[in-house]
């Protein structure tokens, strides 16, 4: 079976674009790399980024940790999903992944050596509360405490995400996100983590990419838990939003002062032609991806056009739900990879678009990031926006010289950082930018075949080797710091 599309926009019925992964160990500090051409920022200068702008790198628990049943961890829906034949392109799973669970200190040193301000990571819910309901698992909590303390000790701000898709399987067994009871379980989980880590972390995001969990997990079924039911998918999206609102409220009631928010996968939806049909379709796709989440979060209701499109599949909404969802938040995290090109008849083909494509087949389109951020600012007046994920999968083998010359990725980061600078110039309240990803990892349904890391991972030895893009990003962040006098 060919790899199912994991990109958010790509999997929409009528689009042909993205959504939304052999050498000795070396750390960035010890790597004898000559510095490659630095990120040049052709359109953005250091002065464009405010002094408190946060530069970071991102990962998620299931994609890097491994140790799938170590120290009392329970199974997640991704552990179970990977066991189904044919759903992961290379037949792999997350049992070992990058072995991060057993290499925590080494990886923390690697992040420190990159010189970034922040590290965005997620907590594995079944590692800290194996069934999502019963007892908490102390060794799991201790792992994240070590992670957070270790970051702080190295001068790196911890950006915590509560739910990056790995729901405890035991909760799926009783209906998962389709069951409203999971909302209560999530709030308990958020409160438990906030009690333990809320006073230390720099930020907490409730969910990563609810669109992906709802649509890819429950409508197209190419992601865990692999359900294919449009009505359930819509209900899941509503439960995710309600749980977000309730968790934010509960964490604030506990006295958490760290900024609280949510992370969405977004892309500007561009009509492939100027025809009325393509324009109408692009408008609807924007509704499904962006307005379906942003409108309830900031305007108190679901968009009418998407509700009409859903018809009988529209979610059941309890009285008071919309007010719960609309609780004020401190930031929205934006995960951006590419634009969505929309043709009503599904005929548009990325290969014919004339733009460079990544190894995922996604168009390289930095302008879309500026458009998206400026549009969010204009339409929703969000307090703070972060780019919480941005990066590219490229085929980049280790060369004879033991290095990875990933000029394509370096260029991708360069042009997208410049696009953030342009958004800032146009007034978007940008707080930071995080590269996806710190290191190559388990890219969901694509398995280990797609590499997004700025650090290469040899899956046979788990050796980490910083790519040229890691060195370029490190040097860029250094120059930023020098420019701000830090
Ligand atoms: C996003 C996910 C992240 C990673 C990137 C490539 O949708 O949040 O885990 O897989 O795509």
Boltz pocket constraint, residues with backbone or C-beta under 6 A from the ligand:
constraints:
  - pocket:
      binder: B
      contacts: [[A, 6], [A, 19], [A, 20], [A, 60], [A, 63], [A, 208], [A, 209], [A, 212], [A, 265], [A, 335], [A, 389], [A, 436], [A, 442], [A, 443], [A, 444], [A, 452]]
      max_distance: 6.0
